Amino acid sequence: MSNATNNSPERIAVSVLMGGEERADWHLYPERDAILIGTQDMLLSRALNRGYGASRFHWPIDFGLLSNDSLWVFDEPQLMANGVTTSAQLAGLRRLLGTFGNCPSLWMSATLEPGWLDTVDFVGSSTLERHSLGEDDLAPSRPLHKRMTATKVLRPLDAASTSDMKAVAQAVLHAHVDGTQTLVIVNTVDRAKATFKAINEQKKRARKEHIQTLLVHSRFRPAERADLNAQLQDSSLAADRIIVATQVVEAGVDLSARTLITELPPWASVVQRIGRCNRTGNDGPGQVFWIDLGEKQALPYAAGDLDFAREQLLKLDGRDVSPQSLSEFKTAEQITLPFEHTHVLRRRDLLDLFDTAPDLSGNDIDVQRFVRSDDPDIDVQVFWREISGNGDDAAPTRDELCSVPVRSFKEFVKSRDKFPTLVWDHLDDKWRKVRDVERDIRPGLTFLLPVKAGGYSNLGWDPDSTAEVTPLPPSNPQPQEGAGSDIHSAISTPLTITQHTQHVCDELEELLQHVVAVTEWAGSLQHAARWHDVGKAHWAFQEGVRSCNPELPANQQWAKSGRKGRMKHGRKYFRHELASALAALKQEFPFAVAYLIAAHHGRVRLSIRALPDEKPLPASDETLFALGVHDADPLPEVLLGGETMKKMTLDLSPMRLGGKQSWTARALKMLSEHGPFRLAYLEALLRAADVRASQKESQP
């Protein structure tokens, strides 16, 4: 599927979530139907408010939209490790804590045991409705019967040594039937690359260069991966081809091979992989070979899981392993696969994750144990560019990003220390060099490498490659967001606060006509939209607008600069939305209005805190200050289109902890009353109206 534009309301937008700047603005149109496709890492991390590859200021938006009025479909969940537990717990917590609209979950698998979905807050085995094929579906007259009975015989691979890539490659070439397709599935990317190279070397020696080869795994950039997938699905290329792949072909790939050769995986994966042999029933008689592995080669799987699978494969030696035969075998052997819930997402964990502010040390809660496991090989995102100085300000696009295991990337960075490895510093609004490899390189982060550092080749992520990497620069570069940046205020059309405010209110009204689930919140959202930018009247913001466009008349209060570029506010880290929220509190609006105003850029949510190097001017131990706003700062009168905010002085006392008027105490009370899912959804609605208005304002 390709990305469909969200600007066509009559179409269902299809978006692929892979990190970086997304092509489609699906999150700006919550009232429209959309299909989102992504890996468990990309989607579950967003469901936990820690979206991998996404701006930290965008985490609550994805969290809110994916947790309300959404259908979650998990394809082949038996491959998700601890992600299965998290998927079930999220389903239970949504029921417990409440959502806008329904948010059901659907698990699709031929090997998932219902008991795997029994968790603390969700009992899948007794509450879920099960859908499966019936006798009519499998009748000989139905097309499915041919697939279910497609013959394929199982045998061990006859190789001199299964740990010797040369011997394995020779055995693969011997098993390959000329004029047909052979699929070789191995358990790790490193072994896939080694097997691929060995097959290419051995086919030259055997003078079988007419056989085409293809390498498929998860460590390619999307641009190259798309080309590989096109080749993979092109039946005209299937004649006389050997495909070497990892687990990526176990799900979501309609692929049929005459010959299947697989390393020993857990039993559930055995069933999935065998299904790729003679899948259509037109490539028979199929042949399946398996490669035994020793305990030292078990990773990424548990040795016990491989022991069980080995026992079953030995029982099936020389027998047919068609889907029907395997189903009968499972029944006869009474196979029930165990599953251990190693890390369970509790209600307290989810509520902690609602807060997106880093801790006092600058660290975030690590969700990798909930997303997949505590496997050290969970991913970071890496991209390459021609860079000088501190890097390129443009945010990475998803086509540039390559998923790389954390451990492999750390080793690579240590080995290429003469080249800078850059990570985005949201406090300083710039790329900075990685100073401490062990501390700075963490799952879910995105890193920028110079093209001369190497690390990528026709094999995908290739830490041994020193060749210069071909960059894929964005055609329409967008700036990266930082703590003090305000990218939507620097647009090509100059607009006053009054004008922009009305545009946002109009967009919100349009949105509310379709999102009826939030009707009771309409008043709070409307007030928040009307007052969301009054803080831009603050002198620090007006100075920032004029730093972009000095020609703006001084007698107007500007919301948009009329020129693109980075604004330089009169105070470091100045956040106009905090000033707006404090103004709303002084106007005695309900706290919900102030919260939505403060949160609409993802910076100020459960707490008001000064950033580490922030200092009051003039220096005073008594002055309250945070995010460029100081206690008793003046705000002038602002025309809001139908309303007028009288001039006032801002009161920062809510940032103090303790007491009923504490910002944090009131925010936590609202979180307890309304739940994290609904609250984040409301944040997403106001943000959508604001950004939609800004996008329309920037159009010629």
Buried (B, 14 or more C-beta within 10 A) or exposed (E): EEBBEBEEEEEEBBBBBBBBBBBBBBBBBBBBEBBBBBBBBBBBBBBBBBBBBBBBBBBBBBBBBBBBBBEBEBBBBBBBBBBBBBBBBBBBBBBEBBBBEEBEBEBEBBBBBBBBBBBBBBBBEEEBEEEEEEEEEBEEEBEEBEBBBBBBBBBBBEBEEBBEBBBBBBBBBEBBEEEBBBBBBBBBBBBBBBBBBBBBEBBEEEEBEEBBBBBBBBBBBBBBBBEBBEBBEEEEBBEBBBBBBBBBBBBEBEBBBBBBBBBBBBBBBBBBBBBBBBBEBEBBEBBBBBBBBEEEBBEEBEEEBBEBBBEBBEEBEEBBBBBBBBBEBBEEEEBEBEBEBEBBBBBEBBBEBBBBBBEEEEEBBBBBBBBBBEBEBBBBBBBBBEBEEBBBBBBBBBBBBBBBBBEBBBEBBEBBEEBBBBBBBBBBBBBBEBEEBEEBBBBBBBBBBBBBBBBBBEBBBBBEBEEBBEBBBBEEBBBBBBBBBBBBBBBEBBBBBBBBBBBBBBBBBEBBEEBEBBEEBBEBBBBBBBBBBBBBBBBBBBBBBBBBBEEBEEEBBBBBBBBEEBBEBBBBBBBBBBBBBBBBBBBEBBBBBBBBBBBBBBBBBBBBBBBEEBEBEEEEEEBBBBBBBBBEBEBBEBBBBEEEBEEBEBBBEBBEEEEEEBBBBBBBEBBEEBBBBBBBBBBBBBBBBBBBBBBEBBEE
